[in-house]
Amino acid sequence: PVDIDIDAATIDFATLRGALGKLISKELGMRGIGMSMVLEEAITVDDLRDVARRTLKQISDRKGLAAAAEARKFLFGS
């Protein structure tokens, strides 16, 4: 699986939330509606970490590990 451990101290909530929204829309399309709803309810960095973990898992399951690794780079820059 793609590594998705993130350091909450280094993450800007608004930036990560925006990036997750774009990623869900781009990579999951209509299948990402449920995840978009979960994202709307996220209020902490830990919530966003969970959404990121779940989103990357869905991308991995649907498009493969390489796509999930690219998605992680988009989100976290590494």
DSSP file (Angstrom, degrees, kcal/mol; ACC not computed):
  #  RESIDUE AA STRUCTURE BP1 BP2  ACC     N-H-->O    O-->H-N    N-H-->O    O-->H-N    TCO  KAPPA ALPHA  PHI   PSI    X-CA   Y-CA   Z-CA
    1    1 A P              0   0    0      0, 0.0     2,-0.3     0, 0.0    56,-0.1   0.000 360.0 360.0 360.0 159.4    0.0    0.0    0.0
    2    2 A V        -     0   0    0     51,-0.1     2,-0.3    54,-0.1    54,-0.0  -0.570 360.0-113.5 -75.4 134.0    0.9    3.6   -0.5
    3    3 A D        +     0   0    0     -2,-0.3    -1,-0.1     1,-0.1     0, 0.0  -0.521  41.0 168.3 -68.9 127.8    2.5    5.3    2.6
    4    4 A I        +     0   0    0     -2,-0.3     2,-0.4     2,-0.1    -1,-0.1   0.130  22.8 134.2-131.4  21.3    0.1    7.9    4.0
    5    5 A D        -     0   0    0     48,-0.0     2,-0.3     2,-0.0    -2,-0.0  -0.595  33.8-176.9 -69.3 128.7    1.5    8.8    7.4
    6    6 A I        -     0   0    0     -2,-0.4     2,-0.8     5,-0.0     3,-0.1  -0.948  30.4-120.2-129.1 150.9    1.6   12.6    7.6
    7    7 A D    >   -     0   0    0     -2,-0.3     3,-1.8     1,-0.2     4,-0.4  -0.807  17.6-155.4 -90.6 110.5    2.8   14.9   10.3
    8    8 A A  G >  S+     0   0    0     -2,-0.8     3,-0.8     1,-0.3    -1,-0.2   0.770  90.4  63.9 -58.5 -26.7   -0.1   16.9   11.5
    9    9 A A  G 3  S+     0   0    0      1,-0.2    -1,-0.3    -3,-0.1    -2,-0.0   0.737 105.4  44.2 -70.9 -21.6    2.2   19.7   12.6
   10   10 A T  G <  S+     0   0    0     -3,-1.8     2,-0.5     2,-0.0    -1,-0.2   0.396  95.4  94.2-103.2   2.6    3.4   20.3    9.1
   11   11 A I    <   -     0   0    0     -3,-0.8     2,-0.6    -4,-0.4     3,-0.1  -0.829  64.2-144.3-104.1 130.4    0.0   20.3    7.3
   12   12 A D     >  -     0   0    0     -2,-0.5     4,-2.6     1,-0.2     5,-0.3  -0.829  14.6-145.9 -88.5 119.9   -2.1   23.3    6.6
   13   13 A F  H  > S+     0   0    0     -2,-0.6     4,-2.8     1,-0.2     5,-0.2   0.916  94.6  45.9 -53.6 -53.5   -5.7   22.2    7.0
   14   14 A A  H  > S+     0   0    0      1,-0.2     4,-2.3     2,-0.2    -1,-0.2   0.886 113.8  48.7 -62.5 -40.7   -7.2   24.5    4.3
   15   15 A T  H  > S+     0   0    0      2,-0.2     4,-2.3     1,-0.2    -1,-0.2   0.936 114.4  44.8 -65.2 -46.5   -4.5   23.6    1.8
   16   16 A L  H  X S+     0   0    0     -4,-2.6     4,-2.6     2,-0.2    -2,-0.2   0.904 112.4  52.3 -65.0 -40.9   -4.8   19.8    2.4
   17   17 A R  H  X S+     0   0    0     -4,-2.8     4,-2.1    -5,-0.3    -1,-0.2   0.924 111.4  46.7 -61.6 -44.8   -8.6   20.0    2.3
   18   18 A G  H  X S+     0   0    0     -4,-2.3     4,-2.1    -5,-0.2    -1,-0.2   0.912 112.6  49.4 -62.8 -43.6   -8.6   21.8   -1.0
   19   19 A A  H  X S+     0   0    0     -4,-2.3     4,-2.6     1,-0.2    -2,-0.2   0.890 109.9  51.6 -64.3 -39.9   -6.1   19.4   -2.5
   20   20 A L  H  X S+     0   0    0     -4,-2.6     4,-3.0     2,-0.2     5,-0.2   0.915 108.0  52.1 -63.1 -42.4   -8.2   16.4   -1.4
   21   21 A G  H  X S+     0   0    0     -4,-2.1     4,-2.1     1,-0.2    -2,-0.2   0.923 112.3  45.1 -59.5 -45.0  -11.3   17.9   -3.0
   22   22 A K  H  X S+     0   0    0     -4,-2.1     4,-2.8     2,-0.2     5,-0.2   0.911 114.1  49.6 -64.0 -43.1   -9.5   18.3   -6.3
   23   23 A L  H  X>S+     0   0    0     -4,-2.6     4,-3.1     2,-0.2     5,-0.5   0.922 110.0  49.6 -64.4 -45.2   -8.0   14.9   -6.1
   24   24 A I  I  X>S+     0   0    0     -4,-3.0     4,-2.1     1,-0.2     5,-0.9   0.936 114.7  45.1 -59.2 -46.9  -11.3   13.2   -5.3
   25   25 A S  I  X5S+     0   0    0     -4,-2.1     4,-0.9    -5,-0.2    -2,-0.2   0.936 118.8  41.5 -62.4 -47.6  -12.9   14.9   -8.2
   26   26 A K  I  <5S+     0   0    0     -4,-2.8    -2,-0.2    -5,-0.2    -1,-0.2   0.926 125.8  30.3 -68.4 -46.8  -10.1   14.3  -10.7
   27   27 A E  I  <5S+     0   0    0     -4,-3.1    -3,-0.2    -5,-0.2    -2,-0.2   0.786 131.8  27.9 -89.6 -29.1   -9.3   10.7   -9.8
   28   28 A L  I ><<S+     0   0    0     -4,-2.1     3,-1.6    -5,-0.5     4,-0.3   0.641  79.0 179.2-110.1 -18.7  -12.6    9.2   -8.6
   29   29 A G  G ><<S-     0   0    0     -5,-0.9     3,-1.7    -4,-0.9    -1,-0.2  -0.211  72.9  -6.5  55.0-136.2  -15.2   11.3  -10.4
   30   30 A M  G >  S+     0   0    0      1,-0.3     3,-1.4     2,-0.2    -1,-0.3   0.783 133.0  64.0 -63.3 -27.1  -18.7   10.3   -9.7
   31   31 A R  G <  S+     0   0    0     -3,-1.6     3,-0.3     1,-0.3     4,-0.3   0.658  95.1  62.3 -70.4 -13.8  -17.5    7.4   -7.7
   32   32 A G  G <> S+     0   0    0     -3,-1.7     4,-2.6    -4,-0.3    -1,-0.3   0.354  70.1 101.0 -92.8   5.9  -16.0    9.9   -5.3
   33   33 A I  H <> S+     0   0    0     -3,-1.4     4,-2.0     1,-0.2    -1,-0.2   0.915  82.8  49.6 -58.6 -44.0  -19.2   11.5   -4.2
   34   34 A G  H  > S+     0   0    0     -3,-0.3     4,-1.8    -4,-0.2    -1,-0.2   0.906 111.9  47.9 -60.9 -41.6  -19.3    9.6   -1.0
   35   35 A M  H  > S+     0   0    0     -4,-0.3     4,-2.5     1,-0.2    -1,-0.2   0.864 107.8  56.0 -69.0 -34.8  -15.7   10.5   -0.2
   36   36 A S  H  X S+     0   0    0     -4,-2.6     4,-2.0     2,-0.2    -1,-0.2   0.886 106.6  50.8 -62.0 -37.7  -16.5   14.2   -1.0
   37   37 A M  H  X S+     0   0    0     -4,-2.0     4,-1.0     2,-0.2    -2,-0.2   0.895 109.7  49.4 -67.0 -39.4  -19.3   14.0    1.5
   38   38 A V  H >X S+     0   0    0     -4,-1.8     3,-0.6     1,-0.2     4,-0.5   0.908 109.4  53.0 -63.9 -41.3  -16.9   12.6    4.1
   39   39 A L  H >< S+     0   0    0     -4,-2.5     3,-1.3     1,-0.2    -2,-0.2   0.887 102.3  58.3 -60.7 -40.0  -14.5   15.4    3.2
   40   40 A E  H 3< S+     0   0    0     -4,-2.0    -1,-0.2     1,-0.3    -2,-0.2   0.807 106.8  48.8 -59.6 -29.6  -17.2   18.0    3.8
   41   41 A E  H << S+     0   0    0     -4,-1.0    -1,-0.3    -3,-0.6     2,-0.2   0.533  83.6 115.3 -89.1  -7.3  -17.6   16.8    7.4
   42   42 A A    <<  +     0   0    0     -3,-1.3     3,-0.1    -4,-0.5    -3,-0.0  -0.456  28.6 162.8 -68.3 128.9  -13.8   16.8    8.1
   43   43 A I        +     0   0    0     -2,-0.2     2,-0.3     1,-0.1    -1,-0.1   0.459  57.2  46.2-125.1  -6.9  -13.0   19.4   10.9
   44   44 A T  S  > S-     0   0    0      1,-0.1     4,-2.0   -31,-0.0     5,-0.1  -0.875  83.0-111.6-131.5 165.4   -9.5   18.3   12.0
   45   45 A V  H  > S+     0   0    0     -2,-0.3     4,-2.5     1,-0.2     5,-0.2   0.866 120.4  57.2 -62.7 -35.8   -6.2   17.4   10.4
   46   46 A D  H  > S+     0   0    0      2,-0.2     4,-2.0     1,-0.2    -1,-0.2   0.897 104.8  51.2 -62.1 -39.0   -6.8   13.8   11.8
   47   47 A D  H  > S+     0   0    0      1,-0.2     4,-2.3     2,-0.2    -2,-0.2   0.927 110.8  48.3 -60.5 -44.6  -10.1   13.8    9.9
   48   48 A L  H  X S+     0   0    0     -4,-2.0     4,-3.1     1,-0.2    -2,-0.2   0.878 107.1  56.1 -65.0 -37.0   -8.3   14.9    6.7
   49   49 A R  H  X S+     0   0    0     -4,-2.5     4,-2.6     2,-0.2    -1,-0.2   0.913 108.7  47.8 -59.6 -42.4   -5.7   12.2    7.3
   50   50 A D  H  X S+     0   0    0     -4,-2.0     4,-2.6     2,-0.2    -2,-0.2   0.920 112.0  48.6 -64.8 -43.9   -8.5    9.6    7.4
   51   51 A V  H  X S+     0   0    0     -4,-2.3     4,-2.8     2,-0.2    -2,-0.2   0.920 112.5  49.1 -62.2 -43.1  -10.0   11.0    4.2
   52   52 A A  H  X S+     0   0    0     -4,-3.1     4,-2.9     2,-0.2     5,-0.3   0.930 111.1  49.8 -61.4 -45.6   -6.6   11.0    2.5
   53   53 A R  H  X S+     0   0    0     -4,-2.6     4,-1.9     1,-0.2    -2,-0.2   0.935 114.8  43.5 -58.4 -48.4   -6.0    7.4    3.6
   54   54 A R  H  X S+     0   0    0     -4,-2.6     4,-2.2     2,-0.2    -1,-0.2   0.886 114.2  50.3 -67.1 -39.5   -9.3    6.3    2.3
   55   55 A T  H  X S+     0   0    0     -4,-2.8     4,-2.6    -5,-0.2    -2,-0.2   0.933 110.9  48.1 -65.1 -46.5   -9.0    8.2   -1.0
   56   56 A L  H  X S+     0   0    0     -4,-2.9     4,-2.6     1,-0.2    -1,-0.2   0.863 110.4  52.9 -63.7 -35.2   -5.6    6.9   -1.7
   57   57 A K  H  X S+     0   0    0     -4,-1.9     4,-2.8    -5,-0.3    -1,-0.2   0.925 109.9  47.8 -63.9 -44.4   -6.8    3.3   -1.0
   58   58 A Q  H  X S+     0   0    0     -4,-2.2     4,-2.3     2,-0.2     5,-0.3   0.914 112.6  48.6 -63.9 -41.5   -9.7    3.8   -3.5
   59   59 A I  H  X>S+     0   0    0     -4,-2.6     4,-3.4     2,-0.2     5,-0.7   0.930 112.6  49.0 -62.8 -44.1   -7.3    5.2   -6.1
   60   60 A S  H  X5S+     0   0    0     -4,-2.6     4,-1.6     3,-0.2    -2,-0.2   0.927 112.5  47.6 -59.7 -46.1   -5.0    2.3   -5.5
   61   61 A D  H  <5S+     0   0    0     -4,-2.8    -1,-0.2     1,-0.2    -2,-0.2   0.866 122.8  33.7 -63.9 -37.3   -7.8   -0.2   -5.8
   62   62 A R  H  <5S+     0   0    0     -4,-2.3    -2,-0.2    -5,-0.2    -1,-0.2   0.825 136.3  16.8 -90.3 -34.5   -9.2    1.3   -9.0
   63   63 A K  H  <5S-     0   0    0     -4,-3.4     4,-0.3    -5,-0.3    -3,-0.2   0.496 107.0-107.1-122.7  -7.0   -6.1    2.6  -10.8
   64   64 A G     X< -     0   0    0     -4,-1.6     4,-1.8    -5,-0.7    -1,-0.2  -0.205  38.9 -67.2 101.8 167.4   -3.2    0.8   -9.2
   65   65 A L  H  > S+     0   0    0      1,-0.2     4,-2.6     2,-0.2     5,-0.2   0.836 125.9  58.1 -64.8 -36.0   -0.3    1.6   -6.9
   66   66 A A  H  > S+     0   0    0      1,-0.2     4,-2.1     2,-0.2    -1,-0.2   0.919 107.8  47.0 -63.5 -41.9    1.5    3.9   -9.3
   67   67 A A  H  > S+     0   0    0     -4,-0.3     4,-2.2     1,-0.2    -1,-0.2   0.895 112.7  50.0 -65.1 -39.7   -1.6    6.2   -9.6
   68   68 A A  H  X S+     0   0    0     -4,-1.8     4,-2.2     2,-0.2    -2,-0.2   0.879 109.0  51.8 -66.9 -37.5   -2.0    6.2   -5.8
   69   69 A A  H  X S+     0   0    0     -4,-2.6     4,-2.0     2,-0.2    -2,-0.2   0.905 110.4  48.3 -65.4 -40.9    1.7    7.1   -5.4
   70   70 A E  H  X S+     0   0    0     -4,-2.1     4,-2.2     2,-0.2    -2,-0.2   0.894 110.4  52.0 -64.4 -39.6    1.3   10.0   -7.8
   71   71 A A  H  X S+     0   0    0     -4,-2.2     4,-2.1     2,-0.2    -2,-0.2   0.893 107.9  51.8 -63.5 -39.9   -1.8   11.1   -5.9
   72   72 A R  H  X S+     0   0    0     -4,-2.2     4,-3.2     1,-0.2     6,-0.5   0.908 108.2  51.4 -63.6 -41.3    0.1   11.1   -2.7
   73   73 A K  H  X S+     0   0    0     -4,-2.0     4,-2.4     5,-0.3    -1,-0.2   0.908 108.4  52.2 -60.6 -41.6    2.8   13.3   -4.2
   74   74 A F  H  < S+     0   0    0     -4,-2.2    -1,-0.2     1,-0.2    -2,-0.2   0.910 116.8  39.6 -60.0 -42.0    0.1   15.7   -5.3
   75   75 A L  H  < S+     0   0    0     -4,-2.1    -2,-0.2    -5,-0.1    -1,-0.2   0.926 134.9  14.9 -73.5 -46.1   -1.2   15.9   -1.8
   76   76 A F  H  < S-     0   0    0     -4,-3.2    -3,-0.2    -5,-0.2    -2,-0.2   0.455  92.2-121.3-117.7  -4.0    1.9   15.9    0.3
   77   77 A G     <        0   0    0     -4,-2.4    -4,-0.2    -5,-0.4    -3,-0.1   0.616 360.0 360.0  73.7  11.2    4.7   16.7   -2.2
   78   78 A S              0   0    0     -6,-0.5    -5,-0.3    -9,-0.1    -1,-0.1   0.338 360.0 360.0-151.3 360.0    6.6   13.5   -1.4
